[in-house]
Amino acid sequence: MVVKEKRGRRRYIAFRVDPALRRDDLRRALAAGSVIQCSEGWAIVRCAPSETSVVAESLRSAYPETVSLATSGTLKTLRERYPDLERTRPPKKRT
């Protein structure tokens, strides 16, 4: 069994948001998915492939200034495409 069969595929959506928005604000506005990163006007949301349009629409309806930039299957691709996402990335957890 492949891991993706258990947990399902994921999509990551990069957004430009109002810099004053906090992670909790986005979390409350989302119909589905989870906030991976939110700082300095940039945000990444993880969701199922079937929920990408629902997630984008729910954020746009709650915060009209929000712009969906790109959707990707990996965080790495989004962070390479938008260097500010890498710069504002939260520190890695040390174990």
Backbone as XML, in Angstrom:
<?xml version="1.0"?>
<chain id="A" units="angstrom">
  <residue number="1" name="MET">
    <atom name="N" x="0.843" y="-1.173" z="0.000"/>
    <atom name="CA" x="0.000" y="0.000" z="0.000"/>
    <atom name="C" x="0.897" y="1.247" z="0.000"/>
  </residue>
  <residue number="2" name="VAL">
    <atom name="N" x="0.565" y="2.185" z="-0.844"/>
    <atom name="CA" x="1.294" y="3.440" z="-0.940"/>
    <atom name="C" x="0.762" y="4.402" z="0.123"/>
  </residue>
  <residue number="3" name="VAL">
    <atom name="N" x="1.635" y="5.216" z="0.674"/>
    <atom name="CA" x="1.245" y="6.150" z="1.736"/>
    <atom name="C" x="0.087" y="7.038" z="1.290"/>
  </residue>
  <residue number="4" name="LYS">
    <atom name="N" x="0.122" y="7.496" z="0.051"/>
    <atom name="CA" x="-0.917" y="8.403" z="-0.429"/>
    <atom name="C" x="-2.285" y="7.742" z="-0.487"/>
  </residue>
  <residue number="5" name="GLU">
    <atom name="N" x="-2.314" y="6.420" z="-0.526"/>
    <atom name="CA" x="-3.603" y="5.723" z="-0.496"/>
    <atom name="C" x="-4.264" y="5.891" z="0.868"/>
  </residue>
  <residue number="6" name="LYS">
    <atom name="N" x="-3.463" y="5.978" z="1.916"/>
    <atom name="CA" x="-4.012" y="6.143" z="3.265"/>
    <atom name="C" x="-4.431" y="7.579" z="3.546"/>
  </residue>
  <residue number="7" name="ARG">
    <atom name="N" x="-3.517" y="8.519" z="3.349"/>
    <atom name="CA" x="-3.793" y="9.900" z="3.733"/>
    <atom name="C" x="-4.368" y="10.727" z="2.600"/>
  </residue>
  <residue number="8" name="GLY">
    <atom name="N" x="-4.227" y="10.260" z="1.370"/>
    <atom name="CA" x="-4.728" y="11.012" z="0.227"/>
    <atom name="C" x="-3.719" y="12.033" z="-0.263"/>
  </residue>
  <residue number="9" name="ARG">
    <atom name="N" x="-3.947" y="12.505" z="-1.465"/>
    <atom name="CA" x="-3.066" y="13.523" z="-2.036"/>
    <atom name="C" x="-3.361" y="14.869" z="-1.404"/>
  </residue>
  <residue number="10" name="ARG">
    <atom name="N" x="-2.399" y="15.761" z="-1.520"/>
    <atom name="CA" x="-2.551" y="17.097" z="-0.948"/>
    <atom name="C" x="-2.159" y="18.133" z="-1.987"/>
  </residue>
  <residue number="11" name="ARG">
    <atom name="N" x="-2.732" y="19.295" z="-1.862"/>
    <atom name="CA" x="-2.356" y="20.431" z="-2.683"/>
    <atom name="C" x="-2.032" y="21.586" z="-1.746"/>
  </residue>
  <residue number="12" name="TYR">
    <atom name="N" x="-1.095" y="22.391" z="-2.161"/>
    <atom name="CA" x="-0.687" y="23.566" z="-1.404"/>
    <atom name="C" x="-0.979" y="24.786" z="-2.262"/>
  </residue>
  <residue number="13" name="ILE">
    <atom name="N" x="-1.662" y="25.778" z="-1.682"/>
    <atom name="CA" x="-2.032" y="26.983" z="-2.412"/>
    <atom name="C" x="-1.329" y="28.174" z="-1.772"/>
  </residue>
  <residue number="14" name="ALA">
    <atom name="N" x="-0.638" y="28.958" z="-2.605"/>
    <atom name="CA" x="0.025" y="30.176" z="-2.131"/>
    <atom name="C" x="-0.923" y="31.355" z="-2.314"/>
  </residue>
  <residue number="15" name="PHE">
    <atom name="N" x="-0.998" y="32.205" z="-1.300"/>
    <atom name="CA" x="-1.862" y="33.384" z="-1.323"/>
    <atom name="C" x="-1.080" y="34.629" z="-0.938"/>
  </residue>
  <residue number="16" name="ARG">
    <atom name="N" x="-1.479" y="35.770" z="-1.515"/>
    <atom name="CA" x="-1.078" y="37.082" z="-1.009"/>
    <atom name="C" x="-2.257" y="37.554" z="-0.179"/>
  </residue>
  <residue number="17" name="VAL">
    <atom name="N" x="-2.000" y="37.932" z="1.051"/>
    <atom name="CA" x="-3.065" y="38.355" z="1.962"/>
    <atom name="C" x="-2.692" y="39.699" z="2.585"/>
  </residue>
  <residue number="18" name="ASP">
    <atom name="N" x="-3.634" y="40.302" z="3.255"/>
    <atom name="CA" x="-3.379" y="41.533" z="3.993"/>
    <atom name="C" x="-2.326" y="41.232" z="5.066"/>
  </residue>
  <residue number="19" name="PRO">
    <atom name="N" x="-1.245" y="42.010" z="5.133"/>
    <atom name="CA" x="-0.196" y="41.740" z="6.125"/>
    <atom name="C" x="-0.686" y="41.746" z="7.575"/>
  </residue>
  <residue number="20" name="ALA">
    <atom name="N" x="-1.814" y="42.380" z="7.834"/>
    <atom name="CA" x="-2.344" y="42.422" z="9.199"/>
    <atom name="C" x="-3.043" y="41.118" z="9.597"/>
  </residue>
  <residue number="21" name="LEU">
    <atom name="N" x="-3.356" y="40.265" z="8.620"/>
    <atom name="CA" x="-4.046" y="39.002" z="8.924"/>
    <atom name="C" x="-3.123" y="38.054" z="9.674"/>
  </residue>
  <residue number="22" name="ARG">
    <atom name="N" x="-3.702" y="37.368" z="10.633"/>
    <atom name="CA" x="-2.964" y="36.368" z="11.401"/>
    <atom name="C" x="-3.425" y="34.974" z="10.983"/>
  </residue>
  <residue number="23" name="ARG">
    <atom name="N" x="-2.665" y="34.007" z="11.388"/>
    <atom name="CA" x="-2.958" y="32.608" z="11.075"/>
    <atom name="C" x="-4.355" y="32.198" z="11.558"/>
  </residue>
  <residue number="24" name="ASP">
    <atom name="N" x="-4.738" y="32.627" z="12.760"/>
    <atom name="CA" x="-6.055" y="32.284" z="13.303"/>
    <atom name="C" x="-7.185" y="32.887" z="12.480"/>
  </residue>
  <residue number="25" name="ASP">
    <atom name="N" x="-6.972" y="34.090" z="11.949"/>
    <atom name="CA" x="-7.985" y="34.724" z="11.098"/>
    <atom name="C" x="-8.243" y="33.872" z="9.857"/>
  </residue>
  <residue number="26" name="LEU">
    <atom name="N" x="-7.173" y="33.413" z="9.239"/>
    <atom name="CA" x="-7.322" y="32.574" z="8.044"/>
    <atom name="C" x="-7.969" y="31.240" z="8.388"/>
  </residue>
  <residue number="27" name="ARG">
    <atom name="N" x="-7.567" y="30.664" z="9.498"/>
    <atom name="CA" x="-8.111" y="29.372" z="9.921"/>
    <atom name="C" x="-9.628" y="29.445" z="10.086"/>
  </residue>
  <residue number="28" name="ARG">
    <atom name="N" x="-10.118" y="30.540" z="10.670"/>
    <atom name="CA" x="-11.567" y="30.702" z="10.856"/>
    <atom name="C" x="-12.297" y="30.889" z="9.530"/>
  </residue>
  <residue number="29" name="ALA">
    <atom name="N" x="-11.639" y="31.503" z="8.553"/>
    <atom name="CA" x="-12.285" y="31.786" z="7.269"/>
    <atom name="C" x="-12.324" y="30.570" z="6.346"/>
  </residue>
  <residue number="30" name="LEU">
    <atom name="N" x="-11.481" y="29.588" z="6.594"/>
    <atom name="CA" x="-11.388" y="28.428" z="5.700"/>
    <atom name="C" x="-12.578" y="27.492" z="5.846"/>
  </residue>
  <residue number="31" name="ALA">
    <atom name="N" x="-13.116" y="27.082" z="4.706"/>
    <atom name="CA" x="-14.181" y="26.084" z="4.702"/>
    <atom name="C" x="-13.573" y="24.685" z="4.823"/>
  </residue>
  <residue number="32" name="ALA">
    <atom name="N" x="-12.367" y="24.518" z="4.299"/>
    <atom name="CA" x="-11.662" y="23.234" z="4.349"/>
    <atom name="C" x="-10.167" y="23.529" z="4.293"/>
  </residue>
  <residue number="33" name="GLY">
    <atom name="N" x="-9.354" y="22.542" z="4.631"/>
    <atom name="CA" x="-7.917" y="22.726" z="4.565"/>
    <atom name="C" x="-7.336" y="23.247" z="5.860"/>
  </residue>
  <residue number="34" name="SER">
    <atom name="N" x="-6.003" y="23.449" z="5.848"/>
    <atom name="CA" x="-5.333" y="23.965" z="7.039"/>
    <atom name="C" x="-4.239" y="24.947" z="6.633"/>
  </residue>
  <residue number="35" name="VAL">
    <atom name="N" x="-4.005" y="25.910" z="7.502"/>
    <atom name="CA" x="-3.008" y="26.947" z="7.239"/>
    <atom name="C" x="-1.632" y="26.400" z="7.608"/>
  </residue>
  <residue number="36" name="ILE">
    <atom name="N" x="-0.731" y="26.394" z="6.654"/>
    <atom name="CA" x="0.629" y="25.913" z="6.871"/>
    <atom name="C" x="1.524" y="27.065" z="7.313"/>
  </residue>
  <residue number="37" name="GLN">
    <atom name="N" x="1.315" y="28.213" z="6.696"/>
    <atom name="CA" x="2.177" y="29.362" z="6.947"/>
    <atom name="C" x="1.383" y="30.634" z="6.701"/>
  </residue>
  <residue number="38" name="CYS">
    <atom name="N" x="1.588" y="31.645" z="7.528"/>
    <atom name="CA" x="0.950" y="32.946" z="7.327"/>
    <atom name="C" x="1.781" y="34.012" z="8.020"/>
  </residue>
  <residue number="39" name="SER">
    <atom name="N" x="2.454" y="34.846" z="7.227"/>
    <atom name="CA" x="3.221" y="35.951" z="7.797"/>
    <atom name="C" x="3.598" y="36.944" z="6.708"/>
  </residue>
  <residue number="40" name="GLU">
    <atom name="N" x="3.672" y="38.207" z="7.095"/>
    <atom name="CA" x="4.113" y="39.297" z="6.225"/>
    <atom name="C" x="3.374" y="39.357" z="4.890"/>
  </residue>
  <residue number="41" name="GLY">
    <atom name="N" x="2.095" y="39.045" z="4.893"/>
    <atom name="CA" x="1.303" y="39.155" z="3.674"/>
    <atom name="C" x="1.345" y="37.943" z="2.761"/>
  </residue>
  <residue number="42" name="TRP">
    <atom name="N" x="1.964" y="36.867" z="3.195"/>
    <atom name="CA" x="2.035" y="35.619" z="2.434"/>
    <atom name="C" x="1.383" y="34.509" z="3.244"/>
  </residue>
  <residue number="43" name="ALA">
    <atom name="N" x="0.733" y="33.570" z="2.544"/>
    <atom name="CA" x="0.118" y="32.434" z="3.240"/>
    <atom name="C" x="0.167" y="31.200" z="2.351"/>
  </residue>
  <residue number="44" name="ILE">
    <atom name="N" x="0.243" y="30.042" z="2.992"/>
    <atom name="CA" x="0.144" y="28.752" z="2.301"/>
    <atom name="C" x="-0.919" y="27.944" z="3.020"/>
  </residue>
  <residue number="45" name="VAL">
    <atom name="N" x="-1.831" y="27.367" z="2.229"/>
    <atom name="CA" x="-2.904" y="26.537" z="2.769"/>
    <atom name="C" x="-2.801" y="25.157" z="2.135"/>
  </residue>
  <residue number="46" name="ARG">
    <atom name="N" x="-2.932" y="24.111" z="2.952"/>
    <atom name="CA" x="-2.926" y="22.729" z="2.464"/>
    <atom name="C" x="-4.361" y="22.228" z="2.409"/>
  </residue>
  <residue number="47" name="CYS">
    <atom name="N" x="-4.705" y="21.519" z="1.324"/>
    <atom name="CA" x="-6.052" y="20.959" z="1.199"/>
    <atom name="C" x="-6.018" y="19.764" z="0.251"/>
  </residue>
  <residue number="48" name="ALA">
    <atom name="N" x="-7.140" y="19.097" z="0.130"/>
    <atom name="CA" x="-7.281" y="17.999" z="-0.824"/>
    <atom name="C" x="-7.436" y="18.591" z="-2.227"/>
  </residue>
  <residue number="49" name="PRO">
    <atom name="N" x="-7.038" y="17.859" z="-3.266"/>
    <atom name="CA" x="-7.171" y="18.385" z="-4.628"/>
    <atom name="C" x="-8.599" y="18.792" z="-4.989"/>
  </residue>
  <residue number="50" name="SER">
    <atom name="N" x="-9.576" y="18.097" z="-4.452"/>
    <atom name="CA" x="-10.974" y="18.410" z="-4.761"/>
    <atom name="C" x="-11.466" y="19.665" z="-4.046"/>
  </residue>
  <residue number="51" name="GLU">
    <atom name="N" x="-10.693" y="20.169" z="-3.078"/>
    <atom name="CA" x="-11.117" y="21.320" z="-2.276"/>
    <atom name="C" x="-10.417" y="22.623" z="-2.647"/>
  </residue>
  <residue number="52" name="THR">
    <atom name="N" x="-9.560" y="22.629" z="-3.668"/>
    <atom name="CA" x="-8.778" y="23.831" z="-3.966"/>
    <atom name="C" x="-9.654" y="25.032" z="-4.302"/>
  </residue>
  <residue number="53" name="SER">
    <atom name="N" x="-10.673" y="24.839" z="-5.112"/>
    <atom name="CA" x="-11.530" y="25.977" z="-5.475"/>
    <atom name="C" x="-12.363" y="26.441" z="-4.284"/>
  </residue>
  <residue number="54" name="VAL">
    <atom name="N" x="-12.792" y="25.507" z="-3.434"/>
    <atom name="CA" x="-13.566" y="25.861" z="-2.238"/>
    <atom name="C" x="-12.712" y="26.693" z="-1.280"/>
  </residue>
  <residue number="55" name="VAL">
    <atom name="N" x="-11.470" y="26.295" z="-1.093"/>
    <atom name="CA" x="-10.561" y="27.015" z="-0.199"/>
    <atom name="C" x="-10.302" y="28.426" z="-0.723"/>
  </residue>
  <residue number="56" name="ALA">
    <atom name="N" x="-9.978" y="28.533" z="-2.003"/>
    <atom name="CA" x="-9.700" y="29.849" z="-2.584"/>
    <atom name="C" x="-10.921" y="30.758" z="-2.494"/>
  </residue>
  <residue number="57" name="GLU">
    <atom name="N" x="-12.089" y="30.225" z="-2.792"/>
    <atom name="CA" x="-13.313" y="31.027" z="-2.753"/>
    <atom name="C" x="-13.668" y="31.444" z="-1.325"/>
  </residue>
  <residue number="58" name="SER">
    <atom name="N" x="-13.475" y="30.563" z="-0.355"/>
    <atom name="CA" x="-13.809" y="30.922" z="1.027"/>
    <atom name="C" x="-12.900" y="32.040" z="1.545"/>
  </residue>
  <residue number="59" name="LEU">
    <atom name="N" x="-11.621" y="32.015" z="1.174"/>
    <atom name="CA" x="-10.727" y="33.093" z="1.598"/>
    <atom name="C" x="-11.047" y="34.397" z="0.875"/>
  </residue>
  <residue number="60" name="ARG">
    <atom name="N" x="-11.357" y="34.300" z="-0.422"/>
    <atom name="CA" x="-11.707" y="35.512" z="-1.177"/>
    <atom name="C" x="-12.990" y="36.146" z="-0.668"/>
  </residue>
  <residue number="61" name="SER">
    <atom name="N" x="-13.958" y="35.333" z="-0.273"/>
    <atom name="CA" x="-15.214" y="35.903" z="0.218"/>
    <atom name="C" x="-15.032" y="36.537" z="1.602"/>
  </residue>
  <residue number="62" name="ALA">
    <atom name="N" x="-14.172" y="35.960" z="2.430"/>
    <atom name="CA" x="-13.926" y="36.529" z="3.759"/>
    <atom name="C" x="-13.002" y="37.747" z="3.694"/>
  </residue>
  <residue number="63" name="TYR">
    <atom name="N" x="-12.012" y="37.690" z="2.811"/>
    <atom name="CA" x="-11.033" y="38.771" z="2.665"/>
    <atom name="C" x="-10.858" y="39.066" z="1.176"/>
  </residue>
  <residue number="64" name="PRO">
    <atom name="N" x="-11.620" y="40.016" z="0.627"/>
    <atom name="CA" x="-11.609" y="40.284" z="-0.821"/>
    <atom name="C" x="-10.240" y="40.652" z="-1.392"/>
  </residue>
  <residue number="65" name="GLU">
    <atom name="N" x="-9.337" y="41.180" z="-0.565"/>
    <atom name="CA" x="-8.013" y="41.559" z="-1.068"/>
    <atom name="C" x="-7.092" y="40.349" z="-1.258"/>
  </residue>
  <residue number="66" name="THR">
    <atom name="N" x="-7.523" y="39.179" z="-0.837"/>
    <atom name="CA" x="-6.728" y="37.958" z="-0.955"/>
    <atom name="C" x="-6.618" y="37.520" z="-2.409"/>
  </residue>
  <residue number="67" name="VAL">
    <atom name="N" x="-5.400" y="37.158" z="-2.821"/>
    <atom name="CA" x="-5.154" y="36.716" z="-4.192"/>
    <atom name="C" x="-4.499" y="35.338" z="-4.156"/>
  </residue>
  <residue number="68" name="SER">
    <atom name="N" x="-5.094" y="34.392" z="-4.863"/>
    <atom name="CA" x="-4.515" y="33.060" z="-4.992"/>
    <atom name="C" x="-3.453" y="33.122" z="-6.091"/>
  </residue>
  <residue number="69" name="LEU">
    <atom name="N" x="-2.217" y="32.740" z="-5.770"/>
    <atom name="CA" x="-1.114" y="32.866" z="-6.717"/>
    <atom name="C" x="-0.843" y="31.590" z="-7.497"/>
  </residue>
  <residue number="70" name="ALA">
    <atom name="N" x="-0.764" y="30.473" z="-6.797"/>
    <atom name="CA" x="-0.427" y="29.211" z="-7.456"/>
    <atom name="C" x="-0.844" y="28.041" z="-6.586"/>
  </residue>
  <residue number="71" name="THR">
    <atom name="N" x="-1.058" y="26.914" z="-7.246"/>
    <atom name="CA" x="-1.354" y="25.659" z="-6.559"/>
    <atom name="C" x="-0.281" y="24.658" z="-6.949"/>
  </residue>
  <residue number="72" name="SER">
    <atom name="N" x="0.205" y="23.897" z="-5.966"/>
    <atom name="CA" x="1.267" y="22.937" z="-6.228"/>
    <atom name="C" x="1.053" y="21.681" z="-5.400"/>
  </residue>
  <residue number="73" name="GLY">
    <atom name="N" x="1.723" y="20.620" z="-5.802"/>
    <atom name="CA" x="1.673" y="19.378" z="-5.054"/>
    <atom name="C" x="2.705" y="19.327" z="-3.943"/>
  </residue>
  <residue number="74" name="THR">
    <atom name="N" x="3.666" y="20.285" z="-3.959"/>
    <atom name="CA" x="4.701" y="20.290" z="-2.925"/>
    <atom name="C" x="4.960" y="21.700" z="-2.400"/>
  </residue>
  <residue number="75" name="LEU">
    <atom name="N" x="5.307" y="21.775" z="-1.137"/>
    <atom name="CA" x="5.692" y="23.053" z="-0.535"/>
    <atom name="C" x="6.978" y="23.577" z="-1.160"/>
  </residue>
  <residue number="76" name="LYS">
    <atom name="N" x="7.881" y="22.680" z="-1.457"/>
    <atom name="CA" x="9.175" y="23.063" z="-2.013"/>
    <atom name="C" x="9.007" y="23.856" z="-3.308"/>
  </residue>
  <residue number="77" name="THR">
    <atom name="N" x="8.119" y="23.400" z="-4.177"/>
    <atom name="CA" x="7.895" y="24.090" z="-5.444"/>
    <atom name="C" x="7.357" y="25.496" z="-5.223"/>
  </residue>
  <residue number="78" name="LEU">
    <atom name="N" x="6.402" y="25.649" z="-4.322"/>
    <atom name="CA" x="5.860" y="26.983" z="-4.042"/>
    <atom name="C" x="6.943" y="27.902" z="-3.486"/>
  </residue>
  <residue number="79" name="ARG">
    <atom name="N" x="7.751" y="27.391" z="-2.588"/>
    <atom name="CA" x="8.784" y="28.226" z="-1.967"/>
    <atom name="C" x="9.900" y="28.568" z="-2.949"/>
  </residue>
  <residue number="80" name="GLU">
    <atom name="N" x="10.145" y="27.707" z="-3.925"/>
    <atom name="CA" x="11.118" y="28.032" z="-4.969"/>
    <atom name="C" x="10.556" y="29.087" z="-5.916"/>
  </residue>
  <residue number="81" name="ARG">
    <atom name="N" x="9.287" y="28.991" z="-6.221"/>
    <atom name="CA" x="8.643" y="29.925" z="-7.144"/>
    <atom name="C" x="8.482" y="31.309" z="-6.521"/>
  </residue>
  <residue number="82" name="TYR">
    <atom name="N" x="8.209" y="31.353" z="-5.224"/>
    <atom name="CA" x="8.014" y="32.614" z="-4.503"/>
    <atom name="C" x="9.008" y="32.673" z="-3.344"/>
  </residue>
  <residue number="83" name="PRO">
    <atom name="N" x="10.177" y="33.270" z="-3.563"/>
    <atom name="CA" x="11.218" y="33.297" z="-2.517"/>
    <atom name="C" x="10.765" y="33.937" z="-1.203"/>
  </residue>
  <residue number="84" name="ASP">
    <atom name="N" x="9.793" y="34.850" z="-1.251"/>
    <atom name="CA" x="9.309" y="35.453" z="-0.003"/>
    <atom name="C" x="8.654" y="34.417" z="0.901"/>
  </residue>
  <residue number="85" name="LEU">
    <atom name="N" x="8.091" y="33.376" z="0.324"/>
    <atom name="CA" x="7.511" y="32.303" z="1.137"/>
    <atom name="C" x="8.606" y="31.564" z="1.902"/>
  </residue>
  <residue number="86" name="GLU">
    <atom name="N" x="9.746" y="31.382" z="1.267"/>
    <atom name="CA" x="10.875" y="30.731" z="1.939"/>
    <atom name="C" x="11.434" y="31.645" z="3.028"/>
  </residue>
  <residue number="87" name="ARG">
    <atom name="N" x="11.521" y="32.941" z="2.729"/>
    <atom name="CA" x="12.063" y="33.906" z="3.679"/>
    <atom name="C" x="11.194" y="34.021" z="4.928"/>
  </residue>
  <residue number="88" name="THR">
    <atom name="N" x="9.870" y="33.947" z="4.762"/>
    <atom name="CA" x="8.953" y="34.099" z="5.898"/>
    <atom name="C" x="8.562" y="32.767" z="6.523"/>
  </residue>
  <residue number="89" name="ARG">
    <atom name="N" x="9.217" y="31.727" z="6.089"/>
    <atom name="CA" x="8.930" y="30.376" z="6.590"/>
    <atom name="C" x="9.199" y="30.282" z="8.093"/>
  </residue>
  <residue number="90" name="PRO">
    <atom name="N" x="8.311" y="29.596" z="8.822"/>
    <atom name="CA" x="8.571" y="29.418" z="10.258"/>
    <atom name="C" x="9.803" y="28.538" z="10.468"/>
  </residue>
  <residue number="91" name="PRO">
    <atom name="N" x="10.504" y="28.706" z="11.584"/>
    <atom name="CA" x="11.695" y="27.889" z="11.830"/>
    <atom name="C" x="11.348" y="26.403" z="11.919"/>
  </residue>
  <residue number="92" name="LYS">
    <atom name="N" x="12.286" y="25.587" z="11.471"/>
    <atom name="CA" x="12.083" y="24.140" z="11.531"/>
    <atom name="C" x="12.097" y="23.675" z="12.977"/>
  </residue>
  <residue number="93" name="LYS">
    <atom name="N" x="11.259" y="22.686" z="13.265"/>
    <atom name="CA" x="11.215" y="22.118" z="14.614"/>
    <atom name="C" x="12.398" y="21.182" z="14.799"/>
  </residue>
  <residue number="94" name="ARG">
    <atom name="N" x="13.096" y="21.367" z="15.880"/>
    <atom name="CA" x="14.234" y="20.494" z="16.201"/>
    <atom name="C" x="13.760" y="19.399" z="17.143"/>
  </residue>
  <residue number="95" name="THR">
    <atom name="N" x="14.171" y="18.176" z="16.864"/>
    <atom name="CA" x="13.774" y="17.063" z="17.729"/>
    <atom name="C" x="14.943" y="16.549" z="18.530"/>
  </residue>
</chain>
